[in-house]
Amino acid sequence: MLKVEERLFNFIQQKLPKNVSFIEEIADVLDVSYDAAYRRIKGKTAVTLSEILKLTKHYNFVISDVFSENKEVISVSKSGNVNSIEELKKYFDYVINETKEFSKFNDSDMLFAAKDLPFYYSSGLFRKFKMYTFLNVLAEDFKFEKLPFKDFDKENVLVSKIYELEKSYESIHTTEIWSENTLTSSINQILYFFKIKLLDKESALEICCDLRKVIKRIENQCVSEKRGNENKKYELFNNEILNLNNTVFFRAVKQKKLFIPFTTLSYLKISDEDTCNTIEKYFLKQLQFSKQLSGNAEIERTIFFNTLYERINMLKKQIELG
């Protein structure tokens, strides 16, 4: 049987890219010398409780992930609730850090079962509107429900933060599964705030135009099968049979993580190997029952995106009629 230290450090090493010097990495995290780190890794020096806490915090795991023998019990962590602008910024930082962790692996990719338009897609005024919607409709205790859209985030603090988030997601290979209803919540949100007069007609129409630009960009990604400045691989599938639930699955050879919506602005994160392997098989099964829209699927792609464009056009007509 492996010693406690061996099991702990073997678990951590599996989380790191191959090009990282493991001893130097641990020495840096624990703030000890190279030799001291080596002795801890080899089990020649006992790891203290405070050092274990440093490791769990830095590498984002709990001790039961390493030592639990009960496969029916897994550890789950939850991102914080969002009830203010500051908490929303922290939430974005949390998501950015999780994405960057996986983008370090050359073989990493992400699978997204998109019930709603993925949060890393936005453009122009639509980008600000998404933040406005989050804080007015989806957060639990936001206190500025009656704030008109034109008075929201005038200094563009949140806009710059979500732009940073969008760029982080462009650093990883992506496979998305959509349905024709993936745009429904975005369309309903625009119409709702327009009808209750917190969103003026001019802004509403501009948001519709920006939403169309987003969809056009995604269609172009399907044609090129690339996204972002780093030309990461992109695939899009259409599934009208199975329910999509905004589950996000990151995977690499050495690490996998599952993010399941808890509320709209928080996720439950699971790193358990068996659970991640099960959800990976489920995603692959979903893809078997999906139509590919990226690559050479020109006819299917044209039909699907024309349906989305028509829905946006109908929304614009409703707004124009007041």
C-alpha positions as CSV (number, residue, x, y, z in Angstrom):
1,M,0.0,0.0,0.0
2,L,1.3,3.5,-0.8
3,K,2.2,5.8,2.0
4,V,0.0,8.7,2.7
5,E,2.5,11.2,1.2
6,E,2.8,9.1,-1.9
7,R,-0.9,8.9,-2.5
8,L,-1.3,12.6,-1.9
9,F,1.5,13.7,-4.3
10,N,0.6,11.2,-6.9
11,F,-2.9,12.6,-6.9
12,I,-1.6,16.2,-7.3
13,Q,0.9,15.2,-10.0
14,Q,-1.9,13.9,-12.1
15,K,-3.4,17.4,-12.2
16,L,-0.3,19.0,-13.8
17,P,1.0,19.2,-17.4
18,K,4.0,17.0,-18.2
19,N,6.3,19.9,-18.8
20,V,6.0,21.2,-15.2
21,S,8.9,20.3,-12.8
22,F,6.9,18.7,-10.0
23,I,9.4,19.2,-7.2
24,E,9.8,22.9,-8.1
25,E,6.1,23.3,-8.3
26,I,5.6,21.8,-4.8
27,A,8.5,23.8,-3.4
28,D,6.9,27.0,-4.7
29,V,3.4,26.2,-3.3
30,L,4.7,25.2,0.1
31,D,7.3,27.9,0.2
32,V,10.1,25.5,1.0
33,S,13.5,24.6,-0.6
34,Y,13.8,22.2,-3.5
35,D,15.4,19.6,-1.1
36,A,12.6,20.0,1.4
37,A,10.0,19.5,-1.2
38,Y,11.8,16.4,-2.5
39,R,11.8,14.9,0.9
40,R,8.1,15.5,1.4
41,I,7.2,14.0,-2.0
42,K,9.3,10.9,-1.3
43,G,7.8,10.4,2.2
44,K,11.1,11.1,4.0
45,T,9.6,14.1,5.8
46,A,6.0,14.2,7.0
47,V,3.7,16.7,5.5
48,T,2.1,19.0,8.2
49,L,-1.6,19.8,8.4
50,S,-1.0,23.4,7.4
51,E,0.9,22.2,4.3
52,I,-1.9,19.8,3.4
53,L,-4.3,22.7,3.7
54,K,-2.1,24.8,1.4
55,L,-2.0,22.0,-1.2
56,T,-5.8,21.5,-1.1
57,K,-6.5,25.2,-1.5
58,H,-3.9,25.7,-4.3
59,Y,-5.0,22.6,-6.3
60,N,-8.7,22.9,-5.4
61,F,-9.4,19.5,-4.0
62,V,-10.5,17.9,-0.7
63,I,-8.7,15.1,1.2
64,S,-11.6,12.7,0.6
65,D,-10.8,13.0,-3.2
66,V,-7.5,11.3,-2.4
67,F,-8.2,8.8,0.4
68,S,-11.9,7.9,0.3
69,E,-12.6,4.3,-0.7
70,N,-16.4,4.7,-0.9
71,K,-17.2,5.2,-4.6
72,E,-20.8,6.1,-3.8
73,V,-19.8,9.2,-1.9
74,I,-18.1,12.0,-3.8
75,S,-17.0,15.6,-2.9
76,V,-18.7,18.5,-4.6
77,S,-17.7,22.2,-4.4
78,K,-20.0,25.1,-5.2
79,S,-19.2,28.5,-6.7
80,G,-20.5,31.4,-4.5
81,N,-24.0,33.0,-4.9
82,V,-24.1,36.2,-6.9
83,N,-26.2,39.0,-5.4
84,S,-24.1,42.1,-6.3
85,I,-21.9,43.5,-9.0
86,E,-18.8,42.7,-6.9
87,E,-19.9,39.1,-6.5
88,L,-20.6,38.8,-10.2
89,K,-17.0,40.0,-10.9
90,K,-15.7,37.4,-8.5
91,Y,-17.8,34.7,-10.3
92,F,-16.3,35.7,-13.6
93,D,-12.8,35.4,-12.0
94,Y,-13.7,32.0,-10.7
95,V,-14.8,30.8,-14.2
96,I,-11.7,32.4,-15.9
97,N,-9.4,30.6,-13.5
98,E,-11.0,27.3,-14.0
99,T,-10.8,27.7,-17.8
100,K,-7.1,28.7,-17.6
101,E,-6.3,25.7,-15.5
102,F,-7.4,23.4,-18.3
103,S,-6.0,25.5,-21.2
104,K,-2.5,24.7,-19.9
105,F,-3.0,21.1,-21.2
106,N,-2.4,20.8,-25.0
107,D,-4.9,18.0,-25.2
108,S,-7.7,19.7,-23.3
109,D,-11.2,20.4,-24.6
110,M,-14.7,21.4,-23.3
111,L,-18.1,20.0,-24.0
112,F,-21.1,22.2,-23.4
113,A,-24.8,21.1,-23.4
114,A,-26.2,24.5,-24.2
115,K,-29.8,24.9,-23.0
116,D,-29.2,28.7,-23.2
117,L,-26.8,30.7,-25.3
118,P,-23.3,30.1,-23.7
119,F,-22.3,33.0,-21.4
120,Y,-19.0,33.4,-23.3
121,Y,-20.8,34.6,-26.4
122,S,-21.6,38.3,-26.6
123,S,-21.0,41.5,-28.7
124,G,-21.6,45.2,-28.4
125,L,-24.6,46.2,-26.4
126,F,-25.8,42.6,-26.0
127,R,-22.7,42.0,-23.8
128,K,-23.9,44.7,-21.3
129,F,-27.5,43.5,-21.5
130,K,-26.4,40.0,-20.4
131,M,-24.9,41.4,-17.3
132,Y,-28.0,43.5,-16.7
133,T,-30.2,40.4,-17.0
134,F,-28.0,38.4,-14.6
135,L,-28.3,40.9,-11.9
136,N,-31.9,41.8,-12.3
137,V,-33.6,38.5,-13.0
138,L,-31.2,35.7,-12.0
139,A,-29.6,36.9,-8.8
140,E,-31.5,36.3,-5.6
141,D,-31.2,39.6,-3.7
142,F,-30.1,42.3,-6.2
143,K,-31.5,45.6,-5.0
144,F,-31.7,47.6,-8.2
145,E,-34.5,45.9,-10.1
146,K,-36.0,49.2,-11.3
147,L,-32.7,50.6,-12.7
148,P,-33.2,51.4,-16.4
149,F,-30.8,49.7,-18.8
150,K,-29.3,52.9,-20.0
151,D,-28.1,53.7,-16.5
152,F,-26.5,50.3,-15.8
153,D,-22.7,49.9,-15.6
154,K,-21.9,53.2,-17.2
155,E,-18.2,52.7,-16.6
156,N,-18.3,49.3,-18.3
157,V,-16.7,47.5,-15.4
158,L,-18.6,44.3,-16.0
159,V,-18.3,44.6,-19.7
160,S,-14.5,44.5,-19.6
161,K,-14.7,41.5,-17.2
162,I,-17.0,39.4,-19.4
163,Y,-14.8,40.2,-22.4
164,E,-11.8,38.8,-20.4
165,L,-14.0,35.7,-19.7
166,E,-14.8,35.3,-23.4
167,K,-11.1,35.4,-24.3
168,S,-10.3,32.7,-21.8
169,Y,-12.8,30.4,-23.4
170,E,-11.2,30.9,-26.8
171,S,-8.1,29.2,-25.5
172,I,-9.6,25.7,-25.4
173,H,-11.0,23.3,-28.0
174,T,-14.8,23.4,-27.8
175,T,-17.7,21.1,-28.6
176,E,-21.2,22.5,-28.1
177,I,-24.7,20.9,-28.4
178,W,-27.5,23.3,-29.2
179,S,-31.2,23.0,-29.9
180,E,-33.5,25.5,-31.6
181,N,-34.5,26.7,-28.1
182,T,-31.0,27.7,-27.1
183,L,-31.8,31.3,-28.0
184,T,-35.2,31.3,-26.2
185,S,-34.2,32.8,-22.9
186,S,-32.1,35.6,-24.5
187,I,-35.1,36.5,-26.8
188,N,-37.5,36.4,-23.9
189,Q,-35.2,38.6,-21.7
190,I,-35.0,41.3,-24.3
191,L,-38.7,41.3,-24.9
192,Y,-39.5,41.3,-21.1
193,F,-37.4,44.3,-20.3
194,F,-38.7,46.2,-23.3
195,K,-42.3,45.5,-22.3
196,I,-41.8,46.8,-18.7
197,K,-40.1,49.9,-20.2
198,L,-36.7,49.4,-18.5
199,L,-35.2,48.9,-22.0
200,D,-35.9,51.6,-24.6
201,K,-36.7,50.8,-28.2
202,E,-33.5,52.1,-29.7
203,S,-31.4,50.0,-27.3
204,A,-33.6,46.9,-27.7
205,L,-33.2,47.0,-31.5
206,E,-29.4,47.5,-31.2
207,I,-29.2,44.5,-28.8
208,C,-31.1,42.4,-31.4
209,C,-28.6,43.4,-34.0
210,D,-25.7,42.5,-31.7
211,L,-27.3,39.2,-30.9
212,R,-27.5,38.5,-34.6
213,K,-23.8,39.3,-35.0
214,V,-23.1,36.8,-32.3
215,I,-25.0,34.1,-34.1
216,K,-23.3,35.0,-37.4
217,R,-19.9,34.6,-35.7
218,I,-20.9,31.2,-34.4
219,E,-22.1,30.2,-37.9
220,N,-18.7,31.3,-39.3
221,Q,-17.0,29.2,-36.6
222,C,-19.0,26.2,-37.8
223,V,-17.7,26.7,-41.4
224,S,-14.0,27.1,-40.4
225,E,-14.3,24.7,-37.4
226,K,-12.0,27.2,-35.6
227,R,-12.7,29.8,-32.9
228,G,-10.6,32.6,-31.4
229,N,-7.2,34.1,-32.3
230,E,-5.6,30.8,-31.3
231,N,-7.6,28.9,-33.9
232,K,-8.8,26.3,-31.4
233,K,-11.0,23.5,-32.8
234,Y,-14.7,24.1,-32.7
235,E,-17.6,21.7,-33.3
236,L,-21.4,22.4,-33.0
237,F,-24.2,19.8,-32.9
238,N,-28.0,20.2,-33.0
239,N,-30.0,17.9,-30.7
240,E,-33.8,18.2,-30.5
241,I,-34.3,14.9,-28.7
242,L,-32.5,15.1,-25.4
243,N,-32.9,17.8,-22.8
244,L,-29.9,20.1,-22.6
245,N,-29.1,21.6,-19.1
246,N,-26.0,23.9,-19.5
247,T,-23.7,21.2,-18.1
248,V,-20.1,22.0,-18.9
249,F,-17.4,19.2,-19.0
250,F,-13.7,19.9,-19.2
251,R,-11.4,17.0,-20.0
252,A,-7.7,16.4,-20.5
253,V,-5.6,13.2,-20.3
254,K,-4.6,13.9,-16.7
255,Q,-7.7,15.7,-15.4
256,K,-11.5,16.0,-15.8
257,K,-14.0,18.3,-14.2
258,L,-17.8,18.5,-14.4
259,F,-19.8,21.7,-13.8
260,I,-23.5,21.3,-13.2
261,P,-25.8,24.3,-12.8
262,F,-26.9,24.9,-9.2
263,T,-28.6,28.2,-9.9
264,T,-28.2,30.2,-13.1
265,L,-25.2,32.0,-11.6
266,S,-23.5,29.2,-9.7
267,Y,-22.2,25.7,-10.5
268,L,-21.5,22.5,-8.6
269,K,-18.1,21.3,-9.5
270,I,-17.2,17.6,-9.5
271,S,-13.7,16.1,-10.0
272,D,-14.5,12.5,-9.0
273,E,-13.0,10.3,-11.7
274,D,-15.9,7.7,-11.9
275,T,-18.5,10.5,-12.1
276,C,-16.5,12.3,-14.8
277,N,-16.1,9.1,-16.8
278,T,-19.8,8.5,-16.6
279,I,-20.7,12.0,-17.8
280,E,-18.2,11.7,-20.6
281,K,-20.0,8.6,-21.9
282,Y,-23.3,10.4,-21.6
283,F,-22.0,13.3,-23.6
284,L,-20.8,10.9,-26.3
285,K,-24.2,9.3,-26.3
286,Q,-25.8,12.7,-26.8
287,L,-23.6,13.4,-29.8
288,Q,-24.7,10.1,-31.4
289,F,-28.3,11.4,-31.4
290,S,-27.2,14.9,-32.6
291,K,-26.8,16.4,-36.1
292,Q,-23.4,17.9,-36.8
293,L,-23.6,21.5,-37.9
294,S,-19.9,22.3,-38.2
295,G,-17.6,21.3,-41.0
296,N,-19.2,19.9,-44.2
297,A,-22.8,19.9,-43.0
298,E,-23.8,22.9,-45.1
299,I,-27.4,22.0,-45.6
300,E,-28.1,21.2,-41.9
301,R,-26.2,24.3,-40.8
302,T,-28.1,26.6,-43.2
303,I,-31.5,25.3,-42.1
304,F,-30.6,25.6,-38.4
305,F,-29.1,29.1,-38.5
306,N,-31.8,30.5,-40.7
307,T,-34.3,29.4,-38.0
308,L,-32.3,31.4,-35.4
309,Y,-32.1,34.4,-37.7
310,E,-35.9,34.3,-38.3
311,R,-36.5,34.3,-34.5
312,I,-34.4,37.4,-34.1
313,N,-36.2,39.1,-37.0
314,M,-39.5,38.3,-35.4
315,L,-38.3,39.8,-32.1
316,K,-37.2,43.0,-33.9
317,K,-40.7,43.3,-35.5
318,Q,-42.4,42.9,-32.1
319,I,-40.2,45.7,-30.7
320,E,-40.7,48.0,-33.7
321,L,-44.5,47.6,-33.3
322,G,-44.0,48.7,-29.6
